[in-house]
Amino acid sequence: MAEQNTVTFDALLARVEAIFVRAGVRPESARDVARVIVAGERDNCKSHGIYRIEGCLRVLAAGKVAPLAVPEIHDAGTSVIEVDAKGGFSNPAFYAAKDLLVARARETGLAALVIRDCLHFSALWHDVEALAEEGLASLSMCPSYSFVAPAGGKEPLLGTNPIAFGWPRRGEAPYVFDFATSVAARGEIELHRRAGTPIPEGWAVDRDGNPTTDPEAALEGAMLTFGSHKGSAISTMVELLSGAMLGEFMSKEALDFMGGTDLLPRHGALVLALDPQVFAARSGRDPIAEGERLLTAISGQGARLPSQRRFQARAKALRDGITLSDAELAQLARFETQGLAAVSG
């Protein structure tokens, strides 16, 4: 059995941040990228934890992301705020504009953040959790690479196209869901490939359109949407809202731009922030309290709220430390000592 080791959140954050600084990333951006990666590891979301470091380093080594990019905000005073990532990572762009997005949502009730030309690798729950902490409800979505066949088709056309929603709660972790519109995240199939284990039935088809449980064949073929035509329709909506509507790449264009699937995608993203207090102002009711009636009724039936396991894993990690294997620690050490050379060649 592989050895398990523990490291504190702050210690792991410092190590991951240093890896990106060594790779030439602007320190402020390195901090934003590191914190979402380490947050994934802390919450036991292994497919979005330190596993993502290698992909980020590869795109840096290939010159397909701008390591020194400084996000530029364009604000015309309307409900739509734009931040140009300038070919840099998406996380620094989001955090650069977050406070303005929050202020505008509180002012008008509804505000949208358009993130342009960003390299995206992280889960979306970071965005909606950050906004829930400000008392806002929110939606976050983006295209990806065209890995997914539409319902009834077999050729990859849609992205895994994640969508996340957050709702604030008083004294409790926010209500958050974040899922790919494919049956599973691409990273989950890649983890099965690394482990040499089959994927569940119904996740993908091979290049001939036949159902497969072979992760290699799945990665060469097409993934499937959840819920058949329903998931396909939601995935299409994500393409339209966070791609076509923004004038940014859709998943097929993002794939063509990068020239293959070996590197992380560049595209745009859309974050919608809503202030429940503004929407409910004339109702005489407390929207957060009303929402709590529903959420407590759900959990009162013994049902698990989405992200509950993640929050439980977070509490344990912050108390006992983040668990890493010997192999994961060895990989971190290699990135620390070799930098981009660790993924070159």
Secondary structure, DSSP 8 states (H G I E B T S, - for coil): ---EEEE-HHHHHHHHHHHHHHTT--HHHHHHHHHHHHHHHHTT-GGGTTHHHHHHHHHHHTT-S-TT---EEEE-SSSEEEEE-TTSBHHHHHHHHHHHHHHHHHHHSEEEEEEEEEE--S-SHHHHHHHHTTT-EEEEE----S-EE-TT--S--B----EEEEE--SSS--EEEEE-SBSS-HHHHHHHHHHT----TTSEE-TTS-EE--HHHHHHSEEEBTTTHHHHHHHHHHHIIIIITTT---HHHHHHHHTSSSS--EEEEEEEEE-HHHHTTTTTS-HHHHHHHHHHHHHHTT---TTHHHHHHHHHHHHH-EEEEHHHHHHHHHHHHHGGGGG--
